Amino acid sequence: MRIAIDAMGGDYAPREIIKGVVEAAVGLPAVSKIFLVGDSGAVKSELGRFPSISEKIEVLHASEAIAMNEEPAMAIRRKKDSSIGRAVDLVKNGEADAMVSAGNTGAVVVAATLKLRTLDGVERPAIATVLPTQGRPFILIDAGANTDCEAKLLVQFAAMGSVYSSAILGRSRPLVGLMSIGGEDTKGNEITKEAFGLLSKSGLNFRGNVEGHDLFKGETDVVVCDGFVGNVVLKTSESVALAIGHWMKQEFKRYPWRFLGSCLLFGALKTMKKKMDPEMYGGAPLLGVNGICIITHGASSSRAIFHAIRVASEAVQQQLNKTIVAELAKKGGN
């Protein structure tokens, strides 16, 4: 299995990207080749920090990089030799089975959509991200690719999310919920109310609307929404998790006896931190394009990159796109 990596994307590129790639080359035996796409001088300089480099790793030069604040469509069109564009090209040309980027999310979506095109039955791709709950993790889709959606697109997202939930999380018949402001089918804006009717007839295992306070109960496997709502939910969740961790540290340090108590709780706190850590779930796949593209957080550490590569390899092994096409055809998603 061959994975292309955007070596220049992310807040800590190329150092953290390359460290994660070196770890993946050793720790993921299913991956036979990793292409590091980016400025060859900078990439090779970082690789020189490691005493030994796996023969699986190959550096491919790309003379340009897309910054986080660049307008995605314009950047992809103007920067023909960007690390994001070249990584997607490797997938398009069959030289890589998947690509991973911690760079400009919009640029990855544009490049993948223009170069790879969408799967049969898919009008727009969507980002699917895994979030932890009180019980089992769930898939949030769309997490940022489409800020405005028609109701029929939400049905397609739900179908793709269900396939991903089955393939990656092992859910036999994923329970699908529609993000809204109330549990009743009459609640929500016109788009969500129309989507409620379409999802009810879709053949998916649809439970109805899901409110914000229900998200983390672990009772739903796939929660569908447009990318505007999804991205707000995702980033708010990450922010709250960081805030809780900060508050707990402050309170434990306030008095000596609290600090001693925290020592007794060390195991439980460590487990809770692990459950809340988004890096453990790897990157978020851009579902619906004709190739495997994994988007991970701009602030990704080497561990996040390792797990993003793992998720990419699992998606390839599970023949994710083939299953999505079959599911959309069966459910009438197109």
HUWO-V262007 format. One record per pair of residues at least 4 apart in sequence whose ideal C-beta (glycine too) atoms are under 6 Angstrom apart, sorted by the first residue. I is the first residue (numbers start at 1). J is the second residue. Records with the same first field share a line. If there is no record, write none. Layout:
BEGIN
I->J, J
END
This chain:
BEGIN
1->30, 31, 32, 97, 313, 316
2->33, 96, 97
3->31, 34, 98, 309, 312
4->35, 37, 87, 90, 96, 99
5->21, 36, 100
6->37, 83, 84, 87, 101, 103
7->14, 17, 36, 37, 38, 43
8->13, 38, 65, 83
9->13, 101, 102, 103
10->102, 298, 300
11->298, 299
12->16
13->17
14->18, 38, 42, 43, 46
15->46
16->301, 302
17->305
18->46
19->302
20->302, 305, 306
21->34
22->50
23->27, 306
24->28, 306, 309
25->34, 54, 56, 57
28->310
30->313
31->313
33->56
34->56, 57
35->58, 60, 96
36->43, 59
37->60, 62, 83, 86, 87
38->43, 62, 83
40->44, 59, 61
43->59
47->53
53->57
62->81, 83, 86
63->81
64->79, 81, 82
65->83
66->70, 75, 82, 84, 104, 107
68->104
70->75
72->106, 107, 110
73->110
74->78
75->79, 107
76->107, 110, 111
84->101, 103, 107, 108, 111
85->111
87->99
88->99, 111, 112, 115
89->93
90->95, 96
91->96, 99, 291
92->115, 116
97->316
98->292, 312, 316
99->293
100->294, 308, 309, 312
101->108
102->296, 298, 300
105->295
108->295
109->145
111->115
112->116, 286, 289, 293
116->289, 290, 291
117->290
118->122, 288, 289
119->288, 290, 321, 325
120->325
121->328, 333, 334
122->288
124->146, 153
125->145, 286, 288, 289
126->141, 142, 145, 157, 287, 288
127->142, 143, 144, 145, 284, 286
128->139, 141, 161, 164, 284, 285, 287
129->140, 143, 284
130->137, 281
131->138, 140
132->137, 275
133->138, 216, 218
134->217, 218
135->218
136->218
138->220, 221, 223
139->161, 164, 165, 222
140->223, 230
141->157, 161, 224
142->146, 157, 227, 230
143->230, 231, 234, 284
144->227, 231
145->227
146->227
147->227, 228
149->153, 154, 226
151->191, 194, 195, 198
154->195, 224
155->198, 199, 202
156->333
157->224
158->176, 204, 224
159->327, 328, 331, 333
160->287, 288, 324
161->222
162->174, 204, 222
163->323, 324, 327
164->168
165->169, 171, 174, 221, 222
166->171
167->318, 320
171->221
173->205
174->221, 222
175->205, 207, 220, 221
176->204, 205, 206, 222
177->207, 210, 220, 223
178->195, 196, 209, 224
179->210, 223, 225, 229
180->187, 188, 192, 209
181->187, 188
182->187
183->209
185->196
188->192, 193
195->199
199->206
200->206
202->331
203->331
210->214, 220, 223
225->229, 230
227->231
232->236
241->276
252->258, 259, 262
265->269
279->303, 304
282->307, 308, 310, 311
283->294, 295, 296, 308, 311
284->295
285->294, 315
286->293, 295
289->293
292->312, 315, 316
294->308, 311, 312
296->300, 304, 308
300->304, 305
315->320
328->333, 334
END
